[in-house]
Amino acid sequence: MAAPSHRSLGFLPVVFVAHIVATMGASLFMFVLLLIFRALLALCFGAHASERLATLLQLVTIAGLAEVFFFINGVIPALVDRLAAGDRSALLIPSMPFAALYAWLVGLHYPSLGFGALAAPLALVASIAIVIPIYLWPARLFARRALEAQPHQHAGVISTVARVAAVALPSSPAVRSVTTFTVTTMLRSRRHRLIVTAYLGLALAITTLSVIVAGGLRGTLAFNQPAISLLALPLVTMFFATLGLRAAFAVPSDLDANWVFRLSQPRLASVLDATVISLLLLSIVPVSTLAALGALALDWTPHDAATMATLDLLCGLALAEWALRDCRAVPFTCTRSGDAESLKSRWLGHIVPLILFAFVNAAIQRSVLRSNRAAAWYLGIVLTAWVVQRLRRQFAARNVSLQFDASPPDAMATLDLSEAIS
């Protein structure tokens, strides 16, 4: 193998510097654009409406970032070809001027490349020049709105329905109280809603990719009849919504408020029942209902829509039991564990369950929808799986007490052999 020439070795630092300049400039530019858009939402629609729109903006942003990894191999060559042909319309995409800047820095020569490379720093400087006054100028207006706003709390439709359902459930007072606490805290806490929104953004990216692959690339997707990609939409959404709620439950809201549960000490089985009901009210039932309404809107038969909603509901119950297999605390009341590495590694363990629960399950559902007998067998199998998981969870929780303090990351060093070791 021939040794690299001095020219190629000298070219590597140029590429590295160009890459750093272009990627950091593009990242900063997109961040500033989001700040500007967020300020415009608050200025035009008010604080309350802008918070809701900001949540939607986060959902779209996370979905867009996730889809970049799926489509970058196909989109980038097409955009590069357009730049090479001198098409300046490609520069209207916010990141493309910085791609042109990178190409210009490494020495490439395309028509209109110099114009695109010059537009990148100008756009960055202009965005920074806009974001500073757009936050400082309406500061008095925002302050006056905050003073004039009435400090009232109004419950949304989902919040009201969830709380009424939690109170009306034929369960013990402990289950109803924990359910009401969990649902109310989840719907009122913007920080916890943003956690679930991040998971839903990933769900939106995956479902969009599934529909595009089935309809745009294969050309075999018919929206007026059950298809695997369509049946997978509610399952993927339910999977990520359940995991997002499970992750949000692990983040404490107000540790000083958990004294009520410390004093009452409800049984772990009652807490887990309440947590399952909360997942049912916040994720499983809404997704199944929206899936049935969407199927009817796409001109599916009422039989297929009702059967799909019933199957998704039972699958969601089994998913909730699986998601809470290691739950030992009342939601929002336990201190958060500092073991970040273990949390990151759990994503690898969720890939196979996602494929099995969403896409393999969707393929089975498509076959099941063709026969009422097969649907009955499928319902029986899913119901049996749910009962087995529930009995296993109740058996494991019999002699386990509630947890209010997270175990330290090095808990394996002590093996909990003695109560004197803490």
C-alpha positions as CSV (number, residue, x, y, z in Angstrom):
1,M,0.0,0.0,0.0
2,A,1.4,3.3,-1.0
3,A,2.1,5.8,1.7
4,P,-0.1,8.9,1.9
5,S,1.3,11.9,0.2
6,H,2.2,15.1,2.0
7,R,-0.5,16.9,0.1
8,S,-3.2,14.5,1.3
9,L,-1.9,14.8,4.9
10,G,-2.0,18.5,4.7
11,F,-5.6,18.3,3.3
12,L,-6.9,16.5,6.4
13,P,-6.7,19.5,8.8
14,V,-8.5,21.7,6.3
15,V,-11.4,19.1,6.1
16,F,-11.5,18.8,9.8
17,V,-11.6,22.6,10.4
18,A,-14.2,23.0,7.6
19,H,-16.4,20.3,9.2
20,I,-16.2,21.9,12.6
21,V,-17.0,25.4,11.3
22,A,-19.9,24.2,9.1
23,T,-21.6,21.9,11.6
24,M,-21.2,24.2,14.6
25,G,-22.5,27.2,12.5
26,A,-25.5,25.2,11.3
27,S,-26.3,23.9,14.8
28,L,-26.1,27.4,16.2
29,F,-28.2,28.9,13.4
30,M,-31.0,26.3,13.9
31,F,-30.9,26.8,17.6
32,V,-31.3,30.6,17.2
33,L,-34.1,30.1,14.7
34,L,-36.0,28.0,17.2
35,L,-35.5,30.7,19.8
36,I,-36.8,33.3,17.4
37,F,-39.8,31.2,16.6
38,R,-40.5,30.6,20.3
39,A,-40.4,34.3,21.0
40,L,-42.8,35.1,18.1
41,L,-45.2,32.5,19.5
42,A,-45.2,34.1,22.9
43,L,-45.6,37.6,21.3
44,C,-48.4,36.7,19.0
45,F,-50.5,34.2,21.0
46,G,-49.7,34.9,24.6
47,A,-47.9,32.8,27.3
48,H,-50.6,30.1,27.7
49,A,-51.1,29.4,24.0
50,S,-47.4,29.7,23.2
51,E,-46.6,26.9,25.8
52,R,-49.0,24.6,24.0
53,L,-47.6,25.5,20.6
54,A,-44.0,25.2,22.0
55,T,-44.8,21.6,22.9
56,L,-46.0,21.0,19.4
57,L,-42.8,22.7,18.1
58,Q,-40.7,20.3,20.2
59,L,-42.6,17.3,18.9
60,V,-42.0,18.3,15.3
61,T,-38.4,19.2,16.0
62,I,-37.6,15.9,17.6
63,A,-39.4,14.0,14.8
64,G,-37.4,16.0,12.2
65,L,-34.1,15.3,13.9
66,A,-34.9,11.6,14.1
67,E,-36.0,11.5,10.5
68,V,-32.7,13.1,9.4
69,F,-30.9,9.9,10.3
70,F,-33.3,7.9,8.1
71,F,-33.3,10.1,5.0
72,I,-29.9,11.8,5.0
73,N,-28.4,9.2,2.7
74,G,-31.0,9.8,0.0
75,V,-31.5,13.6,0.5
76,I,-28.0,14.8,0.7
77,P,-26.8,13.5,-2.8
78,A,-29.9,15.1,-4.4
79,L,-29.3,18.4,-2.8
80,V,-25.6,18.3,-3.7
81,D,-26.5,17.7,-7.3
82,R,-28.8,20.7,-7.2
83,L,-26.1,22.8,-5.8
84,A,-23.6,21.5,-8.4
85,A,-26.1,22.5,-11.1
86,G,-26.3,26.0,-9.8
87,D,-29.9,25.8,-8.4
88,R,-30.0,28.4,-5.7
89,S,-33.4,27.3,-4.5
90,A,-31.7,24.5,-2.5
91,L,-30.1,27.3,-0.4
92,L,-33.6,28.0,1.1
93,I,-33.2,25.0,3.3
94,P,-31.7,26.4,6.5
95,S,-28.8,24.0,6.6
96,M,-27.8,24.1,3.0
97,P,-25.8,27.4,3.1
98,F,-23.5,25.8,5.7
99,A,-23.1,22.7,3.5
100,A,-22.1,25.1,0.7
101,L,-19.7,26.8,3.1
102,Y,-18.1,23.4,3.9
103,A,-17.7,22.6,0.2
104,W,-16.2,26.0,-0.5
105,L,-13.7,25.6,2.5
106,V,-12.5,22.3,1.2
107,G,-11.8,23.7,-2.2
108,L,-14.8,22.5,-4.3
109,H,-16.0,24.7,-7.2
110,Y,-19.7,24.6,-8.1
111,P,-21.8,27.2,-9.8
112,S,-23.2,29.6,-7.2
113,L,-21.1,27.9,-4.5
114,G,-19.5,31.2,-3.4
115,F,-22.9,32.8,-3.0
116,G,-24.1,29.9,-0.8
117,A,-20.9,30.0,1.3
118,L,-21.3,33.8,1.8
119,A,-24.9,33.4,2.8
120,A,-24.1,31.0,5.7
121,P,-22.2,33.5,7.9
122,L,-24.5,36.3,6.9
123,A,-27.6,34.2,7.9
124,L,-26.0,33.3,11.3
125,V,-25.1,37.0,12.1
126,A,-28.5,38.2,11.0
127,S,-30.3,35.6,13.2
128,I,-28.2,36.5,16.2
129,A,-28.9,40.2,15.6
130,I,-32.6,39.4,15.5
131,V,-32.9,37.1,18.5
132,I,-31.4,39.6,21.0
133,P,-33.9,42.5,20.4
134,I,-36.8,40.1,19.9
135,Y,-36.4,39.0,23.5
136,L,-35.5,42.4,25.0
137,W,-38.0,44.6,23.2
138,P,-41.3,42.9,24.3
139,A,-40.0,42.3,27.9
140,R,-42.3,45.0,29.3
141,L,-45.2,43.6,27.3
142,F,-44.6,40.1,28.7
143,A,-44.4,41.5,32.2
144,R,-47.6,43.5,31.9
145,R,-49.4,40.4,30.5
146,A,-48.1,38.3,33.5
147,L,-49.4,40.9,36.0
148,E,-52.8,41.3,34.3
149,A,-53.4,37.6,33.8
150,Q,-55.8,36.0,36.3
151,P,-54.1,33.2,38.3
152,H,-56.7,30.6,37.3
153,Q,-56.3,26.9,36.6
154,H,-58.7,25.4,34.0
155,A,-58.8,21.7,33.3
156,G,-58.7,20.4,29.8
157,V,-61.0,17.8,28.4
158,I,-58.5,15.0,28.7
159,S,-57.7,16.1,32.3
160,T,-61.3,16.2,33.3
161,V,-62.2,12.8,31.7
162,A,-59.1,11.2,33.2
163,R,-59.8,12.4,36.7
164,V,-63.5,11.5,36.6
165,A,-62.6,8.0,35.4
166,A,-60.0,7.7,38.1
167,V,-62.5,8.5,40.8
168,A,-65.3,6.4,39.3
169,L,-63.2,3.3,39.1
170,P,-64.4,0.3,41.2
171,S,-61.1,0.1,43.1
172,S,-59.8,0.7,46.6
173,P,-59.3,4.2,47.9
174,A,-55.5,3.8,47.7
175,V,-55.7,3.0,44.0
176,R,-58.0,5.9,43.3
177,S,-55.9,8.4,45.2
178,V,-52.6,7.3,43.6
179,T,-54.3,7.3,40.1
180,T,-55.7,10.8,40.7
181,F,-52.4,12.1,41.9
182,T,-50.5,10.6,39.0
183,V,-52.9,11.8,36.3
184,T,-53.2,15.3,37.7
185,T,-49.5,15.7,38.2
186,M,-48.8,14.5,34.7
187,L,-51.2,16.8,33.0
188,R,-50.2,19.9,35.0
189,S,-46.4,19.5,34.9
190,R,-44.9,21.0,31.7
191,R,-41.5,19.4,32.5
192,H,-43.0,15.9,32.5
193,R,-45.1,16.6,29.5
194,L,-42.0,17.5,27.6
195,I,-40.5,14.2,28.4
196,V,-43.4,12.4,26.9
197,T,-43.3,14.7,23.9
198,A,-39.7,13.7,23.2
199,Y,-40.8,10.0,23.1
200,L,-43.8,10.9,20.9
201,G,-41.4,12.7,18.5
202,L,-39.5,9.5,18.0
203,A,-42.9,7.7,17.4
204,L,-43.9,10.3,14.8
205,A,-40.5,9.9,13.0
206,I,-40.8,6.1,12.9
207,T,-44.5,6.0,11.8
208,T,-43.8,8.6,9.1
209,L,-40.9,6.5,7.8
210,S,-43.1,3.4,7.8
211,V,-45.9,5.1,5.8
212,I,-43.4,6.7,3.4
213,V,-41.6,3.4,2.7
214,A,-44.9,1.5,2.2
215,G,-46.7,4.2,0.1
216,G,-43.9,6.2,-1.5
217,L,-41.3,3.7,-2.3
218,R,-43.2,0.4,-2.7
219,G,-46.4,2.1,-3.9
220,T,-48.5,-0.6,-2.3
221,L,-50.2,1.3,0.5
222,A,-54.0,1.7,0.2
223,F,-55.4,3.9,3.0
224,N,-59.0,2.6,2.8
225,Q,-58.1,-0.9,4.0
226,P,-55.9,-2.4,6.8
227,A,-52.2,-2.5,6.0
228,I,-49.2,-3.3,8.1
229,S,-47.9,0.2,8.1
230,L,-51.3,1.6,9.1
231,L,-51.9,-1.0,11.8
232,A,-48.4,-0.2,13.2
233,L,-49.2,3.5,13.6
234,P,-51.2,3.2,16.9
235,L,-48.9,0.4,18.2
236,V,-45.7,2.5,17.7
237,T,-47.4,5.5,19.2
238,M,-48.6,3.5,22.2
239,F,-45.2,1.9,22.7
240,F,-43.4,5.2,22.9
241,A,-46.1,7.0,24.8
242,T,-46.0,4.2,27.5
243,L,-42.3,4.3,27.7
244,G,-42.4,8.1,27.8
245,L,-44.9,8.1,30.7
246,R,-42.8,5.4,32.5
247,A,-39.7,7.7,32.1
248,A,-41.7,10.7,33.3
249,F,-43.0,8.8,36.3
250,A,-39.4,8.3,37.4
251,V,-38.7,12.1,37.5
252,P,-39.8,13.6,40.9
253,S,-42.2,16.5,40.8
254,D,-42.0,17.7,44.5
255,L,-40.2,15.5,46.9
256,D,-41.5,17.4,49.9
257,A,-45.0,16.3,48.9
258,N,-44.3,12.5,49.2
259,W,-44.8,12.6,53.0
260,V,-48.4,11.7,52.4
261,F,-47.4,8.4,50.9
262,R,-44.7,7.9,53.4
263,L,-47.2,8.1,56.2
264,S,-50.0,6.1,54.6
265,Q,-47.6,3.5,53.1
266,P,-50.0,2.0,50.5
267,R,-49.2,-1.5,49.4
268,L,-47.0,-1.8,46.3
269,A,-49.6,-3.9,44.5
270,S,-52.1,-1.0,44.9
271,V,-49.6,1.5,43.6
272,L,-48.8,-0.7,40.6
273,D,-52.5,-1.1,39.9
274,A,-52.9,2.7,40.0
275,T,-49.9,3.2,37.7
276,V,-51.4,0.7,35.2
277,I,-54.7,2.6,35.3
278,S,-52.8,5.9,34.8
279,L,-51.1,4.4,31.7
280,L,-54.5,3.2,30.5
281,L,-56.0,6.7,30.9
282,L,-53.1,8.7,29.5
283,S,-51.9,6.5,26.7
284,I,-53.6,3.3,25.9
285,V,-57.3,4.3,25.7
286,P,-56.7,7.7,23.9
287,V,-54.4,6.0,21.3
288,S,-56.9,3.2,20.7
289,T,-59.8,5.6,20.4
290,L,-58.0,7.8,18.0
291,A,-56.9,4.8,16.0
292,A,-60.6,3.7,15.6
293,L,-61.7,7.2,14.7
294,G,-58.9,7.5,12.2
295,A,-59.8,4.1,10.6
296,L,-63.4,5.2,10.2
297,A,-62.2,8.4,8.6
298,L,-60.2,6.4,6.1
299,D,-63.3,4.5,5.2
300,W,-62.5,1.3,6.9
301,T,-65.4,-1.0,7.8
302,P,-66.8,-0.5,11.3
303,H,-65.9,-4.2,12.0
304,D,-62.3,-3.6,11.2
305,A,-62.1,-0.4,13.1
306,A,-63.7,-1.9,16.2
307,T,-61.6,-5.0,16.1
308,M,-58.4,-3.1,15.7
309,A,-59.2,-0.8,18.6
310,T,-60.0,-3.9,20.8
311,L,-56.8,-5.6,19.8
312,D,-54.7,-2.5,20.5
313,L,-56.4,-2.0,23.9
314,L,-55.5,-5.5,25.0
315,C,-52.0,-5.3,23.6
316,G,-51.6,-2.0,25.4
317,L,-52.6,-3.6,28.7
318,A,-49.9,-6.3,28.2
319,L,-47.4,-3.5,27.3
320,A,-48.3,-1.6,30.5
321,E,-47.6,-4.7,32.6
322,W,-44.3,-5.2,30.8
323,A,-43.2,-1.6,31.2
324,L,-43.9,-1.7,35.0
325,R,-42.1,-4.9,35.6
326,D,-39.4,-3.2,37.7
327,C,-41.5,-0.3,39.2
328,R,-41.2,0.0,43.0
329,A,-42.3,3.6,43.7
330,V,-45.3,5.9,43.5
331,P,-44.9,8.0,40.3
332,F,-43.2,11.4,40.8
333,T,-42.3,10.7,44.5
334,C,-38.9,8.9,44.3
335,T,-35.6,10.6,44.0
336,R,-34.0,10.1,40.6
337,S,-31.1,7.7,40.2
338,G,-27.8,9.2,39.0
339,D,-26.8,6.2,37.0
340,A,-27.0,7.8,33.6
341,E,-25.1,5.1,31.8
342,S,-27.7,2.4,32.7
343,L,-30.4,4.6,31.3
344,K,-28.7,5.1,28.0
345,S,-28.0,1.4,27.6
346,R,-31.7,0.6,28.0
347,W,-32.4,2.0,24.6
348,L,-30.8,-1.0,23.0
349,G,-33.1,-3.4,24.9
350,H,-36.1,-1.6,23.5
351,I,-35.4,-2.1,19.8
352,V,-36.4,-5.7,19.7
353,P,-39.6,-5.2,21.8
354,L,-40.6,-2.3,19.5
355,I,-40.2,-4.5,16.4
356,L,-42.2,-7.3,18.0
357,F,-44.9,-5.2,19.5
358,A,-45.4,-2.8,16.6
359,F,-44.5,-4.3,13.3
360,V,-44.7,-8.1,13.9
361,N,-47.9,-7.5,15.8
362,A,-49.3,-5.4,13.0
363,A,-48.6,-8.2,10.5
364,I,-50.4,-10.6,12.8
365,Q,-53.3,-8.2,13.2
366,R,-53.7,-7.9,9.4
367,S,-54.1,-11.6,9.1
368,V,-56.4,-11.8,12.1
369,L,-58.8,-9.1,10.7
370,R,-59.7,-11.5,7.9
371,S,-61.3,-14.0,10.2
372,N,-63.5,-13.7,13.3
373,R,-62.2,-17.0,14.5
374,A,-58.6,-16.0,14.2
375,A,-59.5,-12.7,16.0
376,A,-61.0,-14.7,18.9
377,W,-57.9,-16.8,19.2
378,Y,-55.7,-13.7,19.0
379,L,-57.7,-12.0,21.8
380,G,-57.5,-15.1,23.9
381,I,-53.7,-15.3,23.5
382,V,-53.2,-11.6,24.3
383,L,-55.5,-11.8,27.3
384,T,-53.7,-14.8,28.6
385,A,-50.3,-13.0,28.2
386,W,-51.8,-10.0,30.1
387,V,-53.1,-12.2,33.0
388,V,-49.8,-14.1,33.3
389,Q,-47.8,-10.8,33.5
390,R,-50.3,-9.4,36.0
391,L,-50.1,-12.5,38.3
392,R,-46.4,-12.5,38.0
393,R,-46.2,-8.8,39.0
394,Q,-48.6,-9.2,41.9
395,F,-46.6,-12.2,43.2
396,A,-43.3,-10.3,42.9
397,A,-44.8,-7.3,44.8
398,R,-46.1,-9.3,47.8
399,N,-43.1,-8.9,50.0
400,V,-41.6,-5.7,48.6
401,S,-42.1,-2.3,50.2
402,L,-42.4,1.1,48.5
403,Q,-39.2,2.9,47.4
404,F,-38.8,6.6,48.1
405,D,-35.1,6.9,47.6
406,A,-33.3,5.7,44.5
407,S,-30.5,3.2,45.0
408,P,-27.0,4.6,44.4
409,P,-25.2,3.5,41.2
410,D,-22.7,1.4,43.2
411,A,-25.4,-0.5,45.1
412,M,-23.9,-3.8,43.8
413,A,-20.8,-3.1,46.0
414,T,-22.8,-3.8,49.2
415,L,-25.2,-6.4,47.8
416,D,-27.6,-5.1,50.5
417,L,-26.3,-7.8,52.9
418,S,-26.8,-5.7,56.0
419,E,-29.2,-2.9,56.9
420,A,-26.4,-1.1,58.7
421,I,-24.7,-0.5,55.3
422,S,-26.2,2.5,53.6
